[in-house]
């Protein structure tokens, strides 16, 4: 897990804490309200965590050019030309 996803979970948890943004159901007991908010948190997290993860990976990943067949062949040729280190 990365920091972006961890921060997302913390913010989502805070926002969905009963009484911060809303309180569902309005006249429910303490346990019913807590259980309802737990289900809402689980559903929102279930449907959004992959989106947040992918967005965070795009932000953190260095821009790399796509690997082409020719590029891979050149890299393999360069590796074959280098003498094996450690063998004498």
C-alpha positions as semicolon CSV with decimal commas, in nm:
position;residue;x (nm);y (nm);z (nm)
1;X;0,000;0,000;0,000
2;X;0,127;0,346;-0,075
3;X;0,090;0,675;0,110
4;X;-0,170;0,819;-0,125
5;X;-0,406;0,528;-0,063
6;X;-0,343;0,547;0,312
7;X;-0,426;0,918;0,317
8;X;-0,735;0,850;0,104
9;X;-0,856;0,589;0,355
10;X;-0,797;0,824;0,650
11;X;-0,987;1,110;0,485
12;X;-1,271;0,880;0,379
13;X;-1,295;0,741;0,732
14;X;-1,302;1,092;0,884
15;X;-1,563;1,223;0,640
16;X;-1,788;0,921;0,696
17;X;-1,764;0,932;1,075
18;X;-2,120;0,981;1,209
19;X;-2,192;1,349;1,262
20;X;-1,907;1,489;1,050
21;X;-2,072;1,500;0,708
22;X;-2,406;1,336;0,782
23;X;-2,569;1,094;1,019
24;X;-2,760;0,797;0,878
25;X;-3,032;0,710;0,984
26;X;-3,117;1,043;1,151
27;X;-3,308;0,899;1,447
28;X;-3,120;0,567;1,479
29;X;-2,947;0,436;1,788
30;X;-2,572;0,479;1,828
31;X;-2,500;0,123;1,710
32;X;-2,733;0,142;1,408
33;X;-2,576;0,472;1,297
34;X;-2,224;0,329;1,339
35;X;-2,316;0,013;1,147
36;X;-2,476;0,216;0,866
37;X;-2,168;0,435;0,833
38;X;-1,943;0,127;0,834
39;X;-2,140;-0,019;0,542
40;X;-2,131;0,314;0,355
41;X;-1,752;0,334;0,411
42;X;-1,705;-0,024;0,288
43;X;-1,913;0,035;-0,025
44;X;-1,741;0,362;-0,117
45;X;-1,397;0,213;-0,053
46;X;-1,482;-0,103;-0,251
47;X;-1,583;0,092;-0,559
48;X;-1,310;0,359;-0,548
49;X;-0,989;0,201;-0,413
50;X;-0,869;0,072;-0,752
51;X;-0,922;0,414;-0,907
52;X;-0,722;0,581;-0,628
53;X;-0,448;0,316;-0,649
54;X;-0,412;0,354;-1,027
55;X;-0,407;0,734;-1,003
56;X;-0,139;0,720;-0,734
57;X;0,073;0,482;-0,943
58;X;0,054;0,719;-1,241
59;X;0,164;1,008;-1,018
60;X;0,463;0,818;-0,877
61;X;0,581;0,625;-1,182
62;X;0,858;0,781;-1,389
63;X;0,769;0,843;-1,749
64;X;0,923;0,559;-1,946
65;X;0,912;0,518;-2,322
66;X;0,739;0,205;-2,444
67;X;0,965;-0,092;-2,516
68;X;0,989;-0,173;-2,884
69;X;1,111;-0,491;-3,044
70;X;1,416;-0,310;-3,181
71;X;1,493;-0,155;-2,842
72;X;1,478;-0,494;-2,671
73;X;1,703;-0,648;-2,937
74;X;1,958;-0,367;-2,895
75;X;1,957;-0,412;-2,519
76;X;2,012;-0,787;-2,552
77;X;2,297;-0,732;-2,799
78;X;2,464;-0,486;-2,559
79;X;2,433;-0,735;-2,273
80;X;2,586;-1,012;-2,485
81;X;2,885;-0,794;-2,574
82;X;2,976;-0,710;-2,214
83;X;3,229;-0,952;-2,062
84;X;3,097;-1,152;-1,771
85;X;3,216;-0,988;-1,451
86;X;3,358;-1,211;-1,183
87;X;3,490;-1,473;-1,426
88;X;3,860;-1,459;-1,505
